[in-house]
């Protein structure tokens, strides 16, 4: 429904011009968090969209490492130091969520902002994000410790367009630009937040430019089809995640950006994020290849898959810190993949 979503965005902009294993608490992620040892994804500089204006080549910003010294002081992937907001504002209330945006710049000459809406763990992803993002706006929404509240929040078709309207009004108010609007839009989730992403993609998939899912995509097992027979313990049920699979296929054709990471956690009674990742790769007719690296919060990278705009990264680790470690990957994905592809404007140069 790209036409429908585009119509809503135009109406919103016009109106503005006129006037985790576990949930967040269970995983132990606190309002103090940062990131760490960097491992380049090696993404191509641009995978989609035509730049609206030439921008200078950017030198990737490093992320503050979670050093052995910090670990000795009690910090870990679920509890890391808070390095502040950098060149970003503090959180601004936006409808059901909160928003941070660059204190200067970050928009095109016609007021266009690139916006990432992240579900679950907004403080956990914020710390590394503000260290490396050039100008993208981050909206964080936390609704609970299971996927149900996120999915229910967007059952009403108007819930998402209402959220976009509130974000647009927030951009106008904070920037002082009457023509401020959403130029590019990404959805992101960690852990339980996938319920919102799945629901939104079911209606507005074609209006979303990028999707990032951080150890966050689960499904059930395929029913046997026989009355009284148990579910298969080996076959991922594709129906509940069909909107995500369709979006991943679009990305594999080069029409969008899709990034999926997973740990090696085995949940009780439903498909793990690694099993679902295998399912998506198999649906694309692809195979994993070995990878090496250390996740910024300490998890070991062991496999990957890349096809045009579709990217999967697999990590070892089956405990809480392994799950928390994926929160930092939003920052790296924004820095190395999304902002270069979108040519996101950076901060204003000093006169």
Rosetta blueprint (number, residue, H / E / L):
1 X L
2 X H
3 X H
4 X H
5 X H
6 X H
7 X H
8 X H
9 X H
10 X H
11 X H
12 X H
13 X H
14 X H
15 X H
16 X H
17 X H
18 X H
19 X L
20 X L
21 X L
22 X L
23 X L
24 X H
25 X H
26 X H
27 X H
28 X L
29 X L
30 X L
31 X L
32 X L
33 X L
34 X L
35 X L
36 X L
37 X L
38 X L
39 X L
40 X L
41 X L
42 X L
43 X L
44 X L
45 X L
46 X L
47 X L
48 X L
49 X L
50 X L
51 X L
52 X L
53 X L
54 X L
55 X L
56 X L
57 X L
58 X L
59 X L
60 X L
61 X L
62 X L
63 X L
64 X L
65 X L
66 X L
67 X L
68 X H
69 X H
70 X H
71 X H
72 X H
73 X L
74 X L
75 X L
76 X E
77 X L
78 X L
79 X E
80 X L
81 X L
82 X L
83 X L
84 X L
85 X L
86 X L
87 X L
88 X E
89 X L
90 X L
91 X L
92 X E
93 X E
94 X E
95 X L
96 X L
97 X E
98 X E
99 X E
100 X E
101 X L
102 X E
103 X L
104 X L
105 X L
106 X L
107 X E
108 X L
109 X L
110 X L
111 X L
112 X E
113 X E
114 X E
115 X E
116 X E
117 X E
118 X E
119 X E
120 X L
121 X L
122 X H
123 X H
124 X H
125 X H
126 X H
127 X H
128 X H
129 X H
130 X H
131 X H
132 X H
133 X L
134 X L
135 X L
136 X L
137 X E
138 X E
139 X E
140 X E
141 X E
142 X L
143 X L
144 X L
145 X L
146 X L
147 X H
148 X H
149 X H
150 X H
151 X H
152 X H
153 X H
154 X L
155 X L
156 X L
157 X H
158 X H
159 X H
160 X H
161 X H
162 X H
163 X H
164 X H
165 X H
166 X H
167 X H
168 X H
169 X H
170 X H
171 X H
172 X H
173 X H
174 X H
175 X H
176 X L
177 X L
178 X L
179 X L
180 X L
181 X E
182 X E
183 X E
184 X E
185 X E
186 X E
187 X E
188 X E
189 X E
190 X E
191 X H
192 X H
193 X H
194 X H
195 X H
196 X H
197 X H
198 X H
199 X H
200 X H
201 X H
202 X H
203 X H
204 X H
205 X H
206 X H
207 X H
208 X L
209 X L
210 X E
211 X E
212 X E
213 X E
214 X E
215 X L
216 X L
217 X L
218 X L
219 X E
220 X L
221 X E
222 X L
223 X L
224 X L
225 X L
226 X L
227 X L
228 X L
229 X L
230 X L
231 X L
232 X L
233 X L
234 X L
235 X L
236 X E
237 X L
238 X L
239 X H
240 X H
241 X H
242 X H
243 X H
244 X H
245 X H
246 X H
247 X H
248 X H
249 X H
250 X H
251 X H
252 X H
253 X L
254 X L
255 X L
256 X L
257 X E
258 X E
259 X E
260 X E
261 X E
262 X E
263 X L
264 X L
265 X L
266 X L
267 X L
268 X L
269 X L
270 X L
271 X E
272 X L
273 X H
274 X H
275 X H
276 X H
277 X H
278 X H
279 X H
280 X H
281 X H
282 X H
283 X H
284 X L
285 X L
286 X L
287 X L
288 X L
289 X E
290 X E
291 X E
292 X E
293 X E
294 X E
295 X L
296 X L
297 X L
298 X L
299 X L
300 X E
301 X E
302 X E
303 X E
304 X E
305 X E
306 X E
307 X E
308 X L
309 X L
310 X E
311 X E
312 X E
313 X E
314 X E
315 X E
316 X L
317 X L
318 X L
319 X L
320 X H
321 X H
322 X H
323 X H
324 X H
325 X H
326 X H
327 X H
328 X H
329 X H
330 X H
331 X H
332 X H
333 X H
334 X H
335 X H
336 X H
337 X H
338 X H
339 X H
340 X H
341 X H
342 X H
343 X L
344 X L
345 X L
346 X L
347 X L
348 X L
349 X L
350 X L
351 X L
